[in-house]
Amino acid sequence: MQQEKFILEFCDVSFGYSLEEKILEKINFNVRKKEIVTILGLSGNGKSTLLMLANRLLETSGGVICYNGQNIRHISPLVLRKEIGYLSQIPYLIEGTVKDNLLLPFYQRKIPEDIEEHWNRILLAVGLRQSYLFRSSHELSVGEKQRVALARALMNQPQLLLLDEPNSALDEEHTRILVSSLKRIVQEESLSLLIVTHQIGFAHDVGDRFLVLKNGGMEEIKDLKYAFIRERE
């Protein structure tokens, strides 16, 4: 029987800023192609740290992380971050228009000839009209900024997107739009998503599989109503 291939694998991954301060300990999980995996956890349990390890914004203390079967330590960070996009919790846009922001990934490299077709498709995927290209970034709502930042991350045509609490600043309506956009993106752009959140409802609505990070360890769960064990046990 042929072994299943994963786009991302964590194998006994540990991380700590010192021997005494271990944040993650022997983490094991995987992400399949065109899959949305959500990682739940309380604040301070290392969710953001885990994402930053996945594209070498931080380096592991132990274990191996593989992207498409290759140890990420053997991949240039610049190459890896083009393949594995990262969207931080607070969307940061540069001054100028939405178009200026979408062109940012092509700074110091040639702009593709089909760029207009590319950004039109991506704007549609994140639920924004083409007219947004000429809107100033300062005029956008928080939800619109979040979707423009997502569109900008997609301009590199990554294979995997890492999303850190993507709905933390969004109301219920904008969260619903974001969920719809993410599901559409996975299908139309043929990529995978790894999302960290502390919101069970959001995880349930968007995810295909659910992992819980607690006390430095990881487990997969099927029933989200048991996702959070009390913080004090």
PELINGI-V60124 format. One line per field, one symbol per residue. phi: phi as a letter, one per 20 degrees, with the letter a starting at -180 (. if undefined). burial: 1 if it has 24 or more other C-alpha atoms within 12 Angstrom, else 0. A space follows every 50 residues. Layout:
phi->???
burial->???
//
This chain:
phi->.fffedfbcdclecbbfbfedeecclecabceflcdddderfgnenffgf ffffcmfcdfeancdddlndgffedggfffffedfccffdfddffpeggg ffegfdfmbfeffeffffffffgffendffffgdefffeefgffffffff fffffflfebddddlfdfddefffffffgffffffgffelcdcccdbddf ffgffdeeccccdblndcbecddffdfdegfdc
burial->00000011111011100000001111111111111111111100111111 11111110111101111100111000000111111111101110000111 11111000000000000111111111110001100010010111111111 11111111111111111101000110111011111100111111111111 011111111111111111110001001100000
//
